[in-house]
Amino acid sequence: MRESTDPISLRQLYPHLTDEQLETAEANLRRYIAVMVRIYERVRAEQGPEAARRLAYGDLTDSGSSPNIPNERSNKDH
């Protein structure tokens, strides 16, 4: 079991990847994190800090809220 609190590098997680593959993986991870931050910020702006806290901690069980994003085209039946 890992006891250190030092960050783990992508190379440590995926030692079999080439340098080019690791660069691609890092770029993808950075884009994914940017999307998650935008989602968090949007939820905080639209629904308030309590909703953002629930999102950050995975507590998305608020039965009083709609599972849809208002005015989102994916909510419409095709």
PDB file of N, CA, C and O in Angstrom:
ATOM      1  N   MET A   1       0.833  -1.179   0.000  1.00  0.00           N
ATOM      2  CA  MET A   1       0.000   0.000   0.000  1.00  0.00           C
ATOM      3  C   MET A   1       0.879   1.244   0.000  1.00  0.00           C
ATOM      4  O   MET A   1       1.907   1.291   0.676  1.00  0.00           O
ATOM      5  N   ARG A   2       0.476   2.223  -0.744  1.00  0.00           N
ATOM      6  CA  ARG A   2       1.214   3.480  -0.874  1.00  0.00           C
ATOM      7  C   ARG A   2       0.966   4.361   0.343  1.00  0.00           C
ATOM      8  O   ARG A   2      -0.184   4.652   0.674  1.00  0.00           O
ATOM      9  N   GLU A   3       2.026   4.785   1.007  1.00  0.00           N
ATOM     10  CA  GLU A   3       1.901   5.603   2.207  1.00  0.00           C
ATOM     11  C   GLU A   3       2.291   7.049   1.969  1.00  0.00           C
ATOM     12  O   GLU A   3       1.905   7.924   2.744  1.00  0.00           O
ATOM     13  N   SER A   4       3.043   7.319   0.922  1.00  0.00           N
ATOM     14  CA  SER A   4       3.511   8.669   0.647  1.00  0.00           C
ATOM     15  C   SER A   4       2.355   9.548   0.179  1.00  0.00           C
ATOM     16  O   SER A   4       1.402   9.071  -0.437  1.00  0.00           O
ATOM     17  N   THR A   5       2.460  10.837   0.484  1.00  0.00           N
ATOM     18  CA  THR A   5       1.468  11.788  -0.005  1.00  0.00           C
ATOM     19  C   THR A   5       1.982  12.544  -1.222  1.00  0.00           C
ATOM     20  O   THR A   5       1.330  13.472  -1.701  1.00  0.00           O
ATOM     21  N   ASP A   6       3.157  12.147  -1.726  1.00  0.00           N
ATOM     22  CA  ASP A   6       3.696  12.773  -2.924  1.00  0.00           C
ATOM     23  C   ASP A   6       2.816  12.423  -4.124  1.00  0.00           C
ATOM     24  O   ASP A   6       2.285  11.316  -4.207  1.00  0.00           O
ATOM     25  N   PRO A   7       2.664  13.371  -5.050  1.00  0.00           N
ATOM     26  CA  PRO A   7       1.859  13.087  -6.241  1.00  0.00           C
ATOM     27  C   PRO A   7       2.458  11.949  -7.062  1.00  0.00           C
ATOM     28  O   PRO A   7       3.672  11.745  -7.067  1.00  0.00           O
ATOM     29  N   ILE A   8       1.607  11.224  -7.742  1.00  0.00           N
ATOM     30  CA  ILE A   8       2.037  10.153  -8.637  1.00  0.00           C
ATOM     31  C   ILE A   8       2.062  10.720 -10.044  1.00  0.00           C
ATOM     32  O   ILE A   8       1.114  11.387 -10.459  1.00  0.00           O
ATOM     33  N   SER A   9       3.110  10.469 -10.770  1.00  0.00           N
ATOM     34  CA  SER A   9       3.198  10.958 -12.146  1.00  0.00           C
ATOM     35  C   SER A   9       2.467  10.001 -13.088  1.00  0.00           C
ATOM     36  O   SER A   9       2.245   8.833 -12.768  1.00  0.00           O
ATOM     37  N   LEU A  10       2.104  10.523 -14.242  1.00  0.00           N
ATOM     38  CA  LEU A  10       1.483   9.657 -15.246  1.00  0.00           C
ATOM     39  C   LEU A  10       2.453   8.554 -15.672  1.00  0.00           C
ATOM     40  O   LEU A  10       2.034   7.436 -15.972  1.00  0.00           O
ATOM     41  N   ARG A  11       3.746   8.872 -15.696  1.00  0.00           N
ATOM     42  CA  ARG A  11       4.736   7.840 -16.055  1.00  0.00           C
ATOM     43  C   ARG A  11       4.709   6.701 -15.043  1.00  0.00           C
ATOM     44  O   ARG A  11       4.861   5.539 -15.418  1.00  0.00           O
ATOM     45  N   GLN A  12       4.518   7.021 -13.765  1.00  0.00           N
ATOM     46  CA  GLN A  12       4.439   5.970 -12.744  1.00  0.00           C
ATOM     47  C   GLN A  12       3.161   5.142 -12.926  1.00  0.00           C
ATOM     48  O   GLN A  12       3.165   3.925 -12.736  1.00  0.00           O
ATOM     49  N   LEU A  13       2.081   5.813 -13.293  1.00  0.00           N
ATOM     50  CA  LEU A  13       0.819   5.090 -13.486  1.00  0.00           C
ATOM     51  C   LEU A  13       0.836   4.235 -14.750  1.00  0.00           C
ATOM     52  O   LEU A  13       0.293   3.130 -14.779  1.00  0.00           O
ATOM     53  N   TYR A  14       1.465   4.765 -15.786  1.00  0.00           N
ATOM     54  CA  TYR A  14       1.466   4.094 -17.090  1.00  0.00           C
ATOM     55  C   TYR A  14       2.892   3.967 -17.620  1.00  0.00           C
ATOM     56  O   TYR A  14       3.238   4.632 -18.596  1.00  0.00           O
ATOM     57  N   PRO A  15       3.718   3.138 -17.009  1.00  0.00           N
ATOM     58  CA  PRO A  15       5.130   3.035 -17.412  1.00  0.00           C
ATOM     59  C   PRO A  15       5.328   2.471 -18.818  1.00  0.00           C
ATOM     60  O   PRO A  15       6.399   2.626 -19.405  1.00  0.00           O
ATOM     61  N   HIS A  16       4.314   1.825 -19.350  1.00  0.00           N
ATOM     62  CA  HIS A  16       4.435   1.203 -20.669  1.00  0.00           C
ATOM     63  C   HIS A  16       4.205   2.185 -21.817  1.00  0.00           C
ATOM     64  O   HIS A  16       4.471   1.842 -22.969  1.00  0.00           O
ATOM     65  N   LEU A  17       3.712   3.413 -21.533  1.00  0.00           N
ATOM     66  CA  LEU A  17       3.434   4.374 -22.593  1.00  0.00           C
ATOM     67  C   LEU A  17       4.713   5.046 -23.083  1.00  0.00           C
ATOM     68  O   LEU A  17       5.665   5.251 -22.330  1.00  0.00           O
ATOM     69  N   THR A  18       4.700   5.378 -24.365  1.00  0.00           N
ATOM     70  CA  THR A  18       5.822   6.125 -24.930  1.00  0.00           C
ATOM     71  C   THR A  18       5.735   7.582 -24.469  1.00  0.00           C
ATOM     72  O   THR A  18       4.724   8.002 -23.906  1.00  0.00           O
ATOM     73  N   ASP A  19       6.804   8.350 -24.712  1.00  0.00           N
ATOM     74  CA  ASP A  19       6.786   9.771 -24.360  1.00  0.00           C
ATOM     75  C   ASP A  19       5.644  10.496 -25.075  1.00  0.00           C
ATOM     76  O   ASP A  19       4.965  11.332 -24.478  1.00  0.00           O
ATOM     77  N   GLU A  20       5.439  10.181 -26.330  1.00  0.00           N
ATOM     78  CA  GLU A  20       4.357  10.815 -27.102  1.00  0.00           C
ATOM     79  C   GLU A  20       2.989  10.463 -26.507  1.00  0.00           C
ATOM     80  O   GLU A  20       2.123  11.330 -26.384  1.00  0.00           O
ATOM     81  N   GLN A  21       2.796   9.204 -26.141  1.00  0.00           N
ATOM     82  CA  GLN A  21       1.529   8.796 -25.536  1.00  0.00           C
ATOM     83  C   GLN A  21       1.316   9.472 -24.180  1.00  0.00           C
ATOM     84  O   GLN A  21       0.194   9.844 -23.838  1.00  0.00           O
ATOM     85  N   LEU A  22       2.387   9.628 -23.416  1.00  0.00           N
ATOM     86  CA  LEU A  22       2.279  10.314 -22.133  1.00  0.00           C
ATOM     87  C   LEU A  22       1.923  11.787 -22.313  1.00  0.00           C
ATOM     88  O   LEU A  22       1.139  12.336 -21.539  1.00  0.00           O
ATOM     89  N   GLU A  23       2.493  12.425 -23.327  1.00  0.00           N
ATOM     90  CA  GLU A  23       2.146  13.821 -23.607  1.00  0.00           C
ATOM     91  C   GLU A  23       0.674  13.944 -23.970  1.00  0.00           C
ATOM     92  O   GLU A  23      -0.007  14.866 -23.520  1.00  0.00           O
ATOM     93  N   THR A  24       0.189  13.023 -24.775  1.00  0.00           N
ATOM     94  CA  THR A  24      -1.227  13.019 -25.146  1.00  0.00           C
ATOM     95  C   THR A  24      -2.100  12.777 -23.923  1.00  0.00           C
ATOM     96  O   THR A  24      -3.123  13.441 -23.752  1.00  0.00           O
ATOM     97  N   ALA A  25      -1.712  11.840 -23.077  1.00  0.00           N
ATOM     98  CA  ALA A  25      -2.473  11.542 -21.858  1.00  0.00           C
ATOM     99  C   ALA A  25      -2.512  12.751 -20.936  1.00  0.00           C
ATOM    100  O   ALA A  25      -3.554  13.049 -20.351  1.00  0.00           O
ATOM    101  N   GLU A  26      -1.397  13.447 -20.800  1.00  0.00           N
ATOM    102  CA  GLU A  26      -1.360  14.628 -19.941  1.00  0.00           C
ATOM    103  C   GLU A  26      -2.250  15.730 -20.504  1.00  0.00           C
ATOM    104  O   GLU A  26      -2.973  16.384 -19.752  1.00  0.00           O
ATOM    105  N   ALA A  27      -2.206  15.942 -21.816  1.00  0.00           N
ATOM    106  CA  ALA A  27      -3.059  16.960 -22.445  1.00  0.00           C
ATOM    107  C   ALA A  27      -4.534  16.603 -22.245  1.00  0.00           C
ATOM    108  O   ALA A  27      -5.352  17.473 -21.945  1.00  0.00           O
ATOM    109  N   ASN A  28      -4.869  15.330 -22.412  1.00  0.00           N
ATOM    110  CA  ASN A  28      -6.253  14.892 -22.207  1.00  0.00           C
ATOM    111  C   ASN A  28      -6.691  15.093 -20.765  1.00  0.00           C
ATOM    112  O   ASN A  28      -7.816  15.524 -20.513  1.00  0.00           O
ATOM    113  N   LEU A  29      -5.815  14.786 -19.819  1.00  0.00           N
ATOM    114  CA  LEU A  29      -6.130  14.964 -18.405  1.00  0.00           C
ATOM    115  C   LEU A  29      -6.346  16.441 -18.084  1.00  0.00           C
ATOM    116  O   LEU A  29      -7.271  16.791 -17.351  1.00  0.00           O
ATOM    117  N   ARG A  30      -5.509  17.291 -18.623  1.00  0.00           N
ATOM    118  CA  ARG A  30      -5.666  18.736 -18.388  1.00  0.00           C
ATOM    119  C   ARG A  30      -6.997  19.238 -18.945  1.00  0.00           C
ATOM    120  O   ARG A  30      -7.678  20.036 -18.301  1.00  0.00           O
ATOM    121  N   ARG A  31      -7.372  18.772 -20.149  1.00  0.00           N
ATOM    122  CA  ARG A  31      -8.660  19.178 -20.726  1.00  0.00           C
ATOM    123  C   ARG A  31      -9.821  18.668 -19.880  1.00  0.00           C
ATOM    124  O   ARG A  31     -10.790  19.392 -19.654  1.00  0.00           O
ATOM    125  N   TYR A  32      -9.726  17.428 -19.412  1.00  0.00           N
ATOM    126  CA  TYR A  32     -10.776  16.845 -18.567  1.00  0.00           C
ATOM    127  C   TYR A  32     -10.931  17.663 -17.285  1.00  0.00           C
ATOM    128  O   TYR A  32     -12.052  17.978 -16.884  1.00  0.00           O
ATOM    129  N   ILE A  33      -9.831  18.003 -16.649  1.00  0.00           N
ATOM    130  CA  ILE A  33      -9.887  18.786 -15.415  1.00  0.00           C
ATOM    131  C   ILE A  33     -10.499  20.162 -15.694  1.00  0.00           C
ATOM    132  O   ILE A  33     -11.286  20.662 -14.891  1.00  0.00           O
ATOM    133  N   ALA A  34     -10.144  20.770 -16.818  1.00  0.00           N
ATOM    134  CA  ALA A  34     -10.715  22.072 -17.167  1.00  0.00           C
ATOM    135  C   ALA A  34     -12.229  21.990 -17.327  1.00  0.00           C
ATOM    136  O   ALA A  34     -12.950  22.893 -16.902  1.00  0.00           O
ATOM    137  N   VAL A  35     -12.712  20.913 -17.937  1.00  0.00           N
ATOM    138  CA  VAL A  35     -14.155  20.721 -18.081  1.00  0.00           C
ATOM    139  C   VAL A  35     -14.811  20.550 -16.709  1.00  0.00           C
ATOM    140  O   VAL A  35     -15.867  21.126 -16.447  1.00  0.00           O
ATOM    141  N   MET A  36     -14.191  19.765 -15.843  1.00  0.00           N
ATOM    142  CA  MET A  36     -14.756  19.560 -14.503  1.00  0.00           C
ATOM    143  C   MET A  36     -14.820  20.870 -13.717  1.00  0.00           C
ATOM    144  O   MET A  36     -15.787  21.124 -13.000  1.00  0.00           O
ATOM    145  N   VAL A  37     -13.793  21.690 -13.856  1.00  0.00           N
ATOM    146  CA  VAL A  37     -13.785  22.989 -13.169  1.00  0.00           C
ATOM    147  C   VAL A  37     -14.901  23.878 -13.723  1.00  0.00           C
ATOM    148  O   VAL A  37     -15.588  24.558 -12.961  1.00  0.00           O
ATOM    149  N   ARG A  38     -15.084  23.874 -15.049  1.00  0.00           N
ATOM    150  CA  ARG A  38     -16.161  24.691 -15.640  1.00  0.00           C
ATOM    151  C   ARG A  38     -17.525  24.215 -15.162  1.00  0.00           C
ATOM    152  O   ARG A  38     -18.400  25.032 -14.873  1.00  0.00           O
ATOM    153  N   ILE A  39     -17.715  22.902 -15.076  1.00  0.00           N
ATOM    154  CA  ILE A  39     -18.991  22.368 -14.578  1.00  0.00           C
ATOM    155  C   ILE A  39     -19.217  22.814 -13.144  1.00  0.00           C
ATOM    156  O   ILE A  39     -20.305  23.276 -12.799  1.00  0.00           O
ATOM    157  N   TYR A  40     -18.202  22.680 -12.312  1.00  0.00           N
ATOM    158  CA  TYR A  40     -18.306  23.089 -10.908  1.00  0.00           C
ATOM    159  C   TYR A  40     -18.653  24.577 -10.807  1.00  0.00           C
ATOM    160  O   TYR A  40     -19.548  24.962 -10.055  1.00  0.00           O
ATOM    161  N   GLU A  41     -17.935  25.410 -11.572  1.00  0.00           N
ATOM    162  CA  GLU A  41     -18.180  26.852 -11.517  1.00  0.00           C
ATOM    163  C   GLU A  41     -19.576  27.207 -12.012  1.00  0.00           C
ATOM    164  O   GLU A  41     -20.220  28.107 -11.473  1.00  0.00           O
ATOM    165  N   ARG A  42     -20.044  26.499 -13.038  1.00  0.00           N
ATOM    166  CA  ARG A  42     -21.395  26.770 -13.549  1.00  0.00           C
ATOM    167  C   ARG A  42     -22.451  26.379 -12.523  1.00  0.00           C
ATOM    168  O   ARG A  42     -23.402  27.125 -12.289  1.00  0.00           O
ATOM    169  N   VAL A  43     -22.286  25.220 -11.916  1.00  0.00           N
ATOM    170  CA  VAL A  43     -23.235  24.794 -10.886  1.00  0.00           C
ATOM    171  C   VAL A  43     -23.231  25.788  -9.739  1.00  0.00           C
ATOM    172  O   VAL A  43     -24.293  26.154  -9.234  1.00  0.00           O
ATOM    173  N   ARG A  44     -22.070  26.224  -9.326  1.00  0.00           N
ATOM    174  CA  ARG A  44     -21.972  27.191  -8.219  1.00  0.00           C
ATOM    175  C   ARG A  44     -22.665  28.501  -8.586  1.00  0.00           C
ATOM    176  O   ARG A  44     -23.389  29.070  -7.770  1.00  0.00           O
ATOM    177  N   ALA A  45     -22.446  28.980  -9.812  1.00  0.00           N
ATOM    178  CA  ALA A  45     -23.049  30.243 -10.242  1.00  0.00           C
ATOM    179  C   ALA A  45     -24.562  30.133 -10.385  1.00  0.00           C
ATOM    180  O   ALA A  45     -25.288  31.060 -10.027  1.00  0.00           O
ATOM    181  N   GLU A  46     -25.042  29.009 -10.905  1.00  0.00           N
ATOM    182  CA  GLU A  46     -26.467  28.861 -11.188  1.00  0.00           C
ATOM    183  C   GLU A  46     -27.273  28.344 -10.002  1.00  0.00           C
ATOM    184  O   GLU A  46     -28.437  28.710  -9.841  1.00  0.00           O
ATOM    185  N   GLN A  47     -26.670  27.502  -9.173  1.00  0.00           N
ATOM    186  CA  GLN A  47     -27.438  26.847  -8.120  1.00  0.00           C
ATOM    187  C   GLN A  47     -26.930  27.144  -6.719  1.00  0.00           C
ATOM    188  O   GLN A  47     -27.560  26.752  -5.736  1.00  0.00           O
ATOM    189  N   GLY A  48     -25.811  27.825  -6.616  1.00  0.00           N
ATOM    190  CA  GLY A  48     -25.309  28.235  -5.317  1.00  0.00           C
ATOM    191  C   GLY A  48     -24.228  27.328  -4.761  1.00  0.00           C
ATOM    192  O   GLY A  48     -23.987  26.235  -5.275  1.00  0.00           O
ATOM    193  N   PRO A  49     -23.576  27.800  -3.697  1.00  0.00           N
ATOM    194  CA  PRO A  49     -22.439  27.082  -3.127  1.00  0.00           C
ATOM    195  C   PRO A  49     -22.803  25.710  -2.556  1.00  0.00           C
ATOM    196  O   PRO A  49     -21.977  24.799  -2.590  1.00  0.00           O
ATOM    197  N   GLU A  50     -24.011  25.545  -2.036  1.00  0.00           N
ATOM    198  CA  GLU A  50     -24.395  24.242  -1.469  1.00  0.00           C
ATOM    199  C   GLU A  50     -24.462  23.180  -2.565  1.00  0.00           C
ATOM    200  O   GLU A  50     -24.008  22.053  -2.368  1.00  0.00           O
ATOM    201  N   ALA A  51     -25.022  23.533  -3.710  1.00  0.00           N
ATOM    202  CA  ALA A  51     -25.074  22.589  -4.840  1.00  0.00           C
ATOM    203  C   ALA A  51     -23.667  22.263  -5.324  1.00  0.00           C
ATOM    204  O   ALA A  51     -23.380  21.115  -5.663  1.00  0.00           O
ATOM    205  N   ALA A  52     -22.787  23.261  -5.358  1.00  0.00           N
ATOM    206  CA  ALA A  52     -21.408  23.020  -5.777  1.00  0.00           C
ATOM    207  C   ALA A  52     -20.699  22.101  -4.789  1.00  0.00           C
ATOM    208  O   ALA A  52     -19.920  21.238  -5.192  1.00  0.00           O
ATOM    209  N   ARG A  53     -20.966  22.283  -3.496  1.00  0.00           N
ATOM    210  CA  ARG A  53     -20.363  21.412  -2.488  1.00  0.00           C
ATOM    211  C   ARG A  53     -20.829  19.979  -2.687  1.00  0.00           C
ATOM    212  O   ARG A  53     -20.025  19.049  -2.617  1.00  0.00           O
ATOM    213  N   ARG A  54     -22.127  19.792  -2.934  1.00  0.00           N
ATOM    214  CA  ARG A  54     -22.647  18.432  -3.158  1.00  0.00           C
ATOM    215  C   ARG A  54     -22.005  17.810  -4.387  1.00  0.00           C
ATOM    216  O   ARG A  54     -21.669  16.626  -4.389  1.00  0.00           O
ATOM    217  N   LEU A  55     -21.835  18.610  -5.431  1.00  0.00           N
ATOM    218  CA  LEU A  55     -21.196  18.120  -6.648  1.00  0.00           C
ATOM    219  C   LEU A  55     -19.754  17.718  -6.372  1.00  0.00           C
ATOM    220  O   LEU A  55     -19.305  16.660  -6.810  1.00  0.00           O
ATOM    221  N   ALA A  56     -19.038  18.554  -5.653  1.00  0.00           N
ATOM    222  CA  ALA A  56     -17.627  18.290  -5.365  1.00  0.00           C
ATOM    223  C   ALA A  56     -17.437  17.026  -4.540  1.00  0.00           C
ATOM    224  O   ALA A  56     -16.432  16.329  -4.688  1.00  0.00           O
ATOM    225  N   TYR A  57     -18.393  16.729  -3.677  1.00  0.00           N
ATOM    226  CA  TYR A  57     -18.264  15.560  -2.802  1.00  0.00           C
ATOM    227  C   TYR A  57     -19.100  14.379  -3.271  1.00  0.00           C
ATOM    228  O   TYR A  57     -19.240  13.395  -2.546  1.00  0.00           O
ATOM    229  N   GLY A  58     -19.652  14.464  -4.467  1.00  0.00           N
ATOM    230  CA  GLY A  58     -20.367  13.334  -5.037  1.00  0.00           C
ATOM    231  C   GLY A  58     -21.743  13.099  -4.446  1.00  0.00           C
ATOM    232  O   GLY A  58     -22.329  12.039  -4.666  1.00  0.00           O
ATOM    233  N   ASP A  59     -22.273  14.056  -3.702  1.00  0.00           N
ATOM    234  CA  ASP A  59     -23.600  13.914  -3.100  1.00  0.00           C
ATOM    235  C   ASP A  59     -24.622  14.529  -4.043  1.00  0.00           C
ATOM    236  O   ASP A  59     -25.051  15.668  -3.859  1.00  0.00           O
ATOM    237  N   LEU A  60     -24.999  13.770  -5.040  1.00  0.00           N
ATOM    238  CA  LEU A  60     -25.909  14.277  -6.060  1.00  0.00           C
ATOM    239  C   LEU A  60     -27.308  13.688  -5.902  1.00  0.00           C
ATOM    240  O   LEU A  60     -28.019  13.491  -6.887  1.00  0.00           O
ATOM    241  N   THR A  61     -27.695  13.411  -4.674  1.00  0.00           N
ATOM    242  CA  THR A  61     -28.955  12.716  -4.422  1.00  0.00           C
ATOM    243  C   THR A  61     -30.100  13.643  -4.059  1.00  0.00           C
ATOM    244  O   THR A  61     -31.122  13.186  -3.548  1.00  0.00           O
ATOM    245  N   ASP A  62     -29.951  14.931  -4.312  1.00  0.00           N
ATOM    246  CA  ASP A  62     -31.003  15.889  -3.994  1.00  0.00           C
ATOM    247  C   ASP A  62     -32.223  15.589  -4.856  1.00  0.00           C
ATOM    248  O   ASP A  62     -32.238  15.900  -6.047  1.00  0.00           O
ATOM    249  N   SER A  63     -33.229  14.995  -4.264  1.00  0.00           N
ATOM    250  CA  SER A  63     -34.406  14.584  -5.027  1.00  0.00           C
ATOM    251  C   SER A  63     -35.268  15.768  -5.443  1.00  0.00           C
ATOM    252  O   SER A  63     -36.170  15.608  -6.266  1.00  0.00           O
ATOM    253  N   GLY A  64     -35.015  16.940  -4.900  1.00  0.00           N
ATOM    254  CA  GLY A  64     -35.803  18.106  -5.245  1.00  0.00           C
ATOM    255  C   GLY A  64     -35.356  18.793  -6.517  1.00  0.00           C
ATOM    256  O   GLY A  64     -36.020  19.720  -6.981  1.00  0.00           O
ATOM    257  N   SER A  65     -34.260  18.365  -7.085  1.00  0.00           N
ATOM    258  CA  SER A  65     -33.781  19.034  -8.293  1.00  0.00           C
ATOM    259  C   SER A  65     -34.061  18.190  -9.526  1.00  0.00           C
ATOM    260  O   SER A  65     -34.212  16.971  -9.449  1.00  0.00           O
ATOM    261  N   SER A  66     -34.125  18.864 -10.653  1.00  0.00           N
ATOM    262  CA  SER A  66     -34.356  18.201 -11.928  1.00  0.00           C
ATOM    263  C   SER A  66     -33.061  17.564 -12.411  1.00  0.00           C
ATOM    264  O   SER A  66     -31.987  18.138 -12.231  1.00  0.00           O
ATOM    265  N   PRO A  67     -33.145  16.389 -13.021  1.00  0.00           N
ATOM    266  CA  PRO A  67     -31.931  15.764 -13.545  1.00  0.00           C
ATOM    267  C   PRO A  67     -31.473  16.388 -14.852  1.00  0.00           C
ATOM    268  O   PRO A  67     -30.439  15.996 -15.393  1.00  0.00           O
ATOM    269  N   ASN A  68     -32.222  17.349 -15.366  1.00  0.00           N
ATOM    270  CA  ASN A  68     -31.903  17.969 -16.642  1.00  0.00           C
ATOM    271  C   ASN A  68     -31.333  19.369 -16.445  1.00  0.00           C
ATOM    272  O   ASN A  68     -31.617  20.043 -15.456  1.00  0.00           O
ATOM    273  N   ILE A  69     -30.532  19.781 -17.402  1.00  0.00           N
ATOM    274  CA  ILE A  69     -30.015  21.138 -17.434  1.00  0.00           C
ATOM    275  C   ILE A  69     -31.024  21.970 -18.215  1.00  0.00           C
ATOM    276  O   ILE A  69     -31.378  21.604 -19.336  1.00  0.00           O
ATOM    277  N   PRO A  70     -31.499  23.087 -17.649  1.00  0.00           N
ATOM    278  CA  PRO A  70     -32.487  23.901 -18.357  1.00  0.00           C
ATOM    279  C   PRO A  70     -31.984  24.328 -19.738  1.00  0.00           C
ATOM    280  O   PRO A  70     -30.822  24.700 -19.902  1.00  0.00           O
ATOM    281  N   ASN A  71     -32.870  24.267 -20.715  1.00  0.00           N
ATOM    282  CA  ASN A  71     -32.596  24.695 -22.096  1.00  0.00           C
ATOM    283  C   ASN A  71     -31.495  23.886 -22.780  1.00  0.00           C
ATOM    284  O   ASN A  71     -30.922  24.346 -23.767  1.00  0.00           O
ATOM    285  N   GLU A  72     -31.199  22.718 -22.285  1.00  0.00           N
ATOM    286  CA  GLU A  72     -30.173  21.863 -22.900  1.00  0.00           C
ATOM    287  C   GLU A  72     -30.838  21.035 -23.990  1.00  0.00           C
ATOM    288  O   GLU A  72     -31.877  20.419 -23.753  1.00  0.00           O
ATOM    289  N   ARG A  73     -30.254  21.014 -25.173  1.00  0.00           N
ATOM    290  CA  ARG A  73     -30.874  20.303 -26.291  1.00  0.00           C
ATOM    291  C   ARG A  73     -30.970  18.803 -26.067  1.00  0.00           C
ATOM    292  O   ARG A  73     -31.837  18.153 -26.651  1.00  0.00           O
ATOM    293  N   SER A  74     -30.094  18.230 -25.229  1.00  0.00           N
ATOM    294  CA  SER A  74     -30.155  16.788 -24.990  1.00  0.00           C
ATOM    295  C   SER A  74     -31.370  16.408 -24.139  1.00  0.00           C
ATOM    296  O   SER A  74     -31.682  15.222 -24.030  1.00  0.00           O
ATOM    297  N   ASN A  75     -32.065  17.375 -23.535  1.00  0.00           N
ATOM    298  CA  ASN A  75     -33.275  17.098 -22.772  1.00  0.00           C
ATOM    299  C   ASN A  75     -34.460  16.820 -23.684  1.00  0.00           C
ATOM    300  O   ASN A  75     -35.420  16.174 -23.266  1.00  0.00           O
ATOM    301  N   LYS A  76     -34.408  17.284 -24.894  1.00  0.00           N
ATOM    302  CA  LYS A  76     -35.533  17.160 -25.824  1.00  0.00           C
ATOM    303  C   LYS A  76     -35.574  15.770 -26.432  1.00  0.00           C
ATOM    304  O   LYS A  76     -34.542  15.159 -26.708  1.00  0.00           O
ATOM    305  N   ASP A  77     -36.798  15.283 -26.634  1.00  0.00           N
ATOM    306  CA  ASP A  77     -36.971  13.991 -27.312  1.00  0.00           C
ATOM    307  C   ASP A  77     -36.621  14.151 -28.780  1.00  0.00           C
ATOM    308  O   ASP A  77     -36.940  15.163 -29.404  1.00  0.00           O
ATOM    309  N   HIS A  78     -35.965  13.147 -29.318  1.00  0.00           N
ATOM    310  CA  HIS A  78     -35.586  13.210 -30.736  1.00  0.00           C
ATOM    311  C   HIS A  78     -36.575  12.429 -31.557  1.00  0.00           C
ATOM    312  O   HIS A  78     -36.440  12.353 -32.778  1.00  0.00           O
TER     313      HIS A  78
END
